[in-house]
Amino acid sequence: MIYIKKKIPQLKENLVTNQNIFLNRRKFILGLTGCVLTGNTHNLNANTINKKFSNAINRKLTSYENLSRYNNFFEFGTTKQIWKQAQKLRTQDWKIEISGSNLSQKIISLEDILNKVNLEERIYKFRCVEAWSMVVPWKGFELSTLINILNPKSNTKYVEFETFYRPNEASNQKQSWYPWPYKEIITIEEALHPLSFIATGIYGKPIPKQNGAPIRLVLPWKYGFKSIKSIKKIRFTDTKSKSFWQTIAPKEYGFWANVNPKIPHRRWSQEYERDIETGNKFPTEKFNGYGDWVASLYPNLEDQSIFY
């Protein structure tokens, strides 16, 4: 038997990667997104980050600890430290009820959905109507992908989302004067927009219960209450109904809920927002900084009602 011994190539010194870049290679790669990535980044995969939309952000990522410890989840109570109560939520074998679709199947499992989509990571700024904000590395897929799978009827004008109703798990749902279960509604044009996202994780991990496990909506140009958590029902319809917060306080929580610093909440200004990671205040941007992508959805921009 003849063995051929190959000569091992020797790189010249000037072709070797700089030691500092090598030691900080993950930070360097992630930095290509245009976002200042600091904190817990070890679960992010640079190859799956959608840089097109992430480039809009020039702010530090909110740490995993703060993302998972500072939450609104009204079903479980009204405090920001709701994460302990939210652990009661059962997420195993999650199924979603579908109506207004051309599918014969009326209930579809989350597992079936995930088998049909390609997951990616997107870094979005999240702006709450309460005037605080986060920068979140979501993992999931475009809502339009799910809509194509669900095949809505041709007369669809709106998409309604509804969460679970389990008072034995979610203690605040025992308050019968609220219109449970939580519901949100958007137009089909908004639902099909590439920015509209279905999240199943953060920081490369499965999404925590307090953040909307196992599947939630993310609409980064709207106030956060539109991004409904723990979706259990999706309905395609040609009529517009009232959402949870519209029913409770229609003068404070409108249908559109597009971010606009010039339109104050009835009880506070929206001109500034507080970043929960740093505590710093930043001027609020129209459409939360995503106007270049979504303004075309609202051709009558002089009509301020599109923001309310």
Summary of the structure (lengths in Angstrom):
residues: 308
radius of gyration: 21.8
end to end distance: 80.3
largest distance: 86.5
contacts: 899
relative contact order: 0.16
helix: 26%
strand: 23%
